[in-house]
Amino acid sequence: MKIILALSINIVLLALTFLFLNYASIAIVISVSLLVWFFYYLWKRQNQVMERIVQKISGQQIIMPAEHIVFRVVESSGYSQSSGMGYMALTEKCLYFELILLDLVITVPTPMLKGAEFVKRLKGVSPAKKMLRIMYTNQQGVDDSIAINVKDMARWREVISEVSERNV
């Protein structure tokens, strides 16, 4: 089945290549149009995620407002993972995190936060710069963590550490 799919994709791409060799201007217009629509979709999706986070934290005492992050890894998810962009906010009640393109939402009640630290590697993920590892106890009662990159990692680490120490 995979071979048939790969062959059909290659045949379609080959046919499109020969078709658009004669019509290069059409190919360029279609490519630019698809690129513009992709970035428009991404922009709309970012706004939707940000609005959901703002609604989720409204009425709560906000410790750290919603901020754009780069998600790297969830420790309990194994070695095959996708990274992506998202938003995160911290209130007196919970740490709320949501990815923009993937359907990953993590809500951690503040009493379940265990701390934060800087790491260079977690579960096989080692980007060029350090990551902020946020440790918590998940819904199953198992210790877990996520690794992210955020603009002010030192401030996030300090605040999460303070909140976790208060809850001990």
Rosetta blueprint (number, residue, H / E / L):
1 M L
2 K H
3 I H
4 I H
5 L H
6 A H
7 L H
8 S H
9 I H
10 N H
11 I H
12 V H
13 L H
14 L H
15 A H
16 L H
17 T H
18 F H
19 L H
20 F H
21 L H
22 N H
23 Y L
24 A H
25 S H
26 I H
27 A H
28 I H
29 V H
30 I H
31 S H
32 V H
33 S H
34 L H
35 L H
36 V H
37 W H
38 F H
39 F H
40 Y H
41 Y H
42 L H
43 W H
44 K H
45 R H
46 Q H
47 N H
48 Q H
49 V H
50 M H
51 E H
52 R H
53 I H
54 V H
55 Q H
56 K H
57 I H
58 S L
59 G L
60 Q L
61 Q L
62 I E
63 I E
64 M E
65 P E
66 A E
67 E E
68 H E
69 I E
70 V E
71 F E
72 R E
73 V E
74 V E
75 E H
76 S H
77 S H
78 G L
79 Y L
80 S L
81 Q L
82 S L
83 S L
84 G E
85 M E
86 G E
87 Y E
88 M E
89 A E
90 L E
91 T E
92 E L
93 K L
94 C E
95 L E
96 Y E
97 F E
98 E E
99 L E
100 I L
101 L L
102 L L
103 D L
104 L L
105 V E
106 I E
107 T E
108 V E
109 P E
110 T H
111 P H
112 M H
113 L E
114 K E
115 G E
116 A E
117 E E
118 F E
119 V E
120 K L
121 R L
122 L E
123 K L
124 G L
125 V E
126 S L
127 P L
128 A L
129 K L
130 K L
131 M E
132 L E
133 R E
134 I E
135 M E
136 Y E
137 T E
138 N L
139 Q L
140 Q L
141 G L
142 V L
143 D E
144 D E
145 S E
146 I E
147 A E
148 I E
149 N E
150 V E
151 K L
152 D L
153 M H
154 A H
155 R H
156 W H
157 R H
158 E H
159 V H
160 I H
161 S H
162 E H
163 V H
164 S H
165 E H
166 R H
167 N L
168 V L
